[in-house]
Amino acid sequence: MTQSLPIPRGTLTPDRPLADLTWLRVGGPAEYLFQPADLDDLQCFLAALDPAIPVFPIGVGSNLIIRDGGMRGVVIRLGRGFNDIRIEGDQVIAGAAALDAHVARRAGEAGLDLTFLRTIPGTIGGACRMNAGCYGAYVADHLTTARAVTRAGRVVTLAPDDFQFAYRQTGLDPDLILIEARFTAPRARPDELAAKMDDQLARRDASQPTKDRTAGSTFRNPAGFSSTGRADDSHEMKAWKLIEDAGLRGHRLGGAVMNEKHPNFLTNAGGATAKDLEDLGEYVRKKVFQNSGLQLEWEIMRVGGP
């Protein structure tokens, strides 16, 4: 990068390795990694940054493959100052860096049901951007408003329609840096919500490889969906079953493997590169299409250069 960058109050690190910031532990470095001190620092940095320099926000890297060539421009990672969680009546307001599981627990303690977030890995910013969902509930069902910072450094308020919610994805402008989301949640007894979340965790641990190095579900379930992005279960087919039927449970490429416990979990079984993981995923998509005529779509985001 030949352009000079603004000098923030937070941390700006050149040529920062990113593999350790992702669950799959693969990928090249960021040209620059920016960790803003607070909202004002983020606004001032973006306002002064050359608009031609790309920016990309990451959370905890739970649903992400960063390719081996790394990321051009500035990768922005929000931390302290962006992870606050507060309750206002039947509303839960969470910073974009707050962990989904923490938000579910805090809401539950206040007698508010956002239990669907409890087993979703990652942060609220990522959950909003991908319309994360579990057990029949989605971000689209609960989001009231969100706040984001534009490339010009302005804070804007977003309505649900601005997200263009669809199944496990949104049409949100990629240049917006989400900083906060507000959710409406139904009331329930805190002890009932705690028991519900314990049950969800037990079900997840019984069926998913939670101790392995994965990035969550690899492919979306082929399905019919409503305008809010909710799945129509009457038309849903499971991605794991399509992978199983194609004979690909446990299939391996280099250090990458389709998990034996749950074949829709692409796994770094040791020493995998980002190319191993992505190539295996593409091979699975090809074989599933040949076997079933159905095209699997990636749920994991893949970014960066080869």
N, C-alpha and C positions, 0 to 999 in steps of 0.2 A: 504494500500500500504506500503510494508516494505522497498522498495528501496528509497534511498534519491534522491530528485529532484534537478536539477540545480536551482540556485538562479538568477532570472531574474531582469532586471531593471523595468519591468512592474509589474503588480499586479498578484500574485499567491495566490489564496484563497482556503484553504482546506474545504471540506464538504459544498460547496456553494449551497444553494437552487437554482433550475433552473426554477421553475414554473413561477416566475415573469419575466423571460426572454423569455417566449413563449406567443403567442397570445391566446392559449387555457387555459393558467394559470393552468396547471397541471404538475405533474411529481416530481420525487425525486431529490436529490442533485447530484452534480458532486463531485467525489472524490477530484478533484482539478479543479478550473476554472482559466485559464491563459489568461490575457489581456495584450498582448505585448505592450511595449512602442513604438516600431517602427520595421521596417523590420530587422535591425541588431539584435535587441533583440529576435525576433522570430527565426531567423537563428541560433543564438548562443544557445538558449534554446533547439531547436530540435536537434542540433548537439550533445549536451551533454546529452540528454535524453536517458535512456535505451530503445533500440528498442523494448523490450518486453512490454513496457507500452503503452497501446492504446491511441490514440489521436482522437478527433472528433471536427471539426470546426462547430460552429453555427453562424448564422447571427442574425436576429431579431426574430427568432423562429416563422415565419409566416406560415410555411408549415411543422410543426413538432409536433409529440406527443412524449414527453419524458415519458417513463413508470415510474410507481410509485416507483420502486426500484432504480431509478437514474442511473448515468453513471459511469462506472469504468474508471480509468486512468485520462487523462487530457482533459478537454473540452476547446477549444481555441475560444475565441471571439475577433474578430478584431474590432477596433474602430478607434479613431482618428489616423491619420497617414496612414490609409488604405481606406479613403473615398474621396480622391481627385478626381475631375472631370476636365478634360481639353480637349480642342479642337485643333486639328492639321489638317488643311485642311478639307477634308471630313471624317476625323477620329475622333471618340470620345473615349477617354481613361478614364476608370473609375476604381477606387479602388474597391476591392471586398466588402468592407463595405459600399460603396455608395448605397443609396436607389434607387431602380429602378425608382421610380417616379421622384426623383431629377435628375437622368440622362436623362430621357425623356424631362424634362423641360429645362435643360441646353442645350441639343442638339437642342431643338426647338428654343430657343432664338438665336442660332447660325445658324438657317436655315437648320438644319439637322433632318431628319425624323427617330426618334426612338420612335415614338408615341405609338407603341405597348407595350412599357414598362410602360406606364403611370398608368395603372390600375392593374399592377401585384404587389402584396404585396411582400415585402422582399428586399433583397440586390442583388447586381450584382453577388457576388460569388455563391449564391444559384440559381440565374436565369441561370447562365452558367452550373452549375452542373446538373440541371434538364431540360435543354433546354426549358426554360419557353417561352410561347407564348400566343398571344391573337390577335383576329381579323385577323387571317390568316397569321400572321408573327411570326417567332420564332428566338431565339438566333442564331440557326444554319444558318439562312439566312444572318446574319450581322457580326458574329464574324470573325475577321481577325487573331488575335493571343491572347494568354493569358499568364500570368506568374504565376508560383506557386513555393512554397518551398517544397522540399522533406523532408522525415524523417531524412535525413543526414544533413539537413540545407542548401542545395544548391538551388539556384534560377534557374529554368529551364523555357524555352519558349515552349509553346504548340501551335501546329497548330490545325486547326479544326478537322483534321483526328484523332488527339490524343483523342478527346472527344468521338468518336464513337456515334455521335448524333442519337437518336431515338425519338419517340414521347414522350415528357415530361420526358425524362430520357437520361442519357449518360452512357458510359462504362468507365468513367474516374477513374483512380486509386484512391481508397478512402483515401489513405495515403497522397495524395497531398493536400497542403493547398493553395487554389487559393488566389492570392493577387491583381491581376489586369487583366482587359480585354480590348481589343481594338476592336472597332466596325467600320465598314464602313456604312455610311448612305447616302441615296439620298438627294439632296437639294430640298428645298421648301421654300416658304415665311414664315417667323416666325409667322405672324398673322394668316395664314391659318393653321399652325401646332397648334397654341394655340386654335383655334376654334375646330379643330379636337379632341384635347384632352379634351376640355370642353364637347363635344358631347359624347365622350367615357365615361367620368365620369357620365354624366347624365343617359346614358343607363345602366351602371353598378349599379348605386344607385336605378334605377327603378326595376331591376330584382334580385338583390342580397342583402342579409342581412348584409349590411356594418356596421351596428351599433351593431350587435350581436357578441358574442365571438366565432369566428370560426377560421379555419386555411385555408381558401380558399376552392377550390374544393376538395372534399374528394376522388373521384375516377376519373380515366381517362375515356374519352369517348372511347368505343370500336370502332375501325375504321381500315381502310386500310391506309398505310403510304408509302411515298416515302423514298428513301435512305437518304434524308436530314432530316428526321424526321417531315416533313410537312404532315398534315392530308390530306387525299384524301376524300373530302367532299361527293363524290358520294357513299362512303361506310360507312359514319359516322352515328353512332347512339348515342344519347345523354344519358349519365349516369343518369341524373335527370329524364328522361322519363321512363327509365327502373325501377328506384326506385319508381316513381309515379305509374306505372302500377302494381307493386308488392304490392301496398297499404301501402307504408311505409312513405309517407309524414307525418311528425309530430310524427313518432314512437319514443318512449322514452324508455330509460333504465337508471335508477337512474337519475343523473343530466344531462345525455346526450340525445340529441334529433336530429333527422333529420329535419332540419329547415322547418318551415311551408311555408316560402316565397320561398325558393329554396331547394328542398329536397336533393341536392347533397352537401349541406353544413352541415357537422357534427358540432354540436353546444354544447358548455358548457352553459346550461341554468341556471346553478347555483349549485355549490357543486359537480360537476362531478369529478370523479377520472379519471386518464388515463385509468384504466381498464374499466370503464364505456364506455368511448369513443371508445376504440379499440374493446370491445366486441360488442357494437352496430354496429360498422362498419362490423365486421365479420358476424353478424346476417343478415345484409342487403345483403352482398355478397351471403350468402347462399340462402336467399329468392329470390333474383333476378335470381340466377341460376336455382332454382326450377321453377320459373315462365316463364323464357325466354330461358333457356339453354345457357345464356351468362355469362361469368365470369368477374365480375368487378375487376379491378386492382387498388390497392391503389395509389393515387397520393401523399397523405400526407406520409412523412417519419416517421417511428416509430422506436425508438431506446431506448436502456437501458434495465434494468432488471425488472422483474415483482415485 
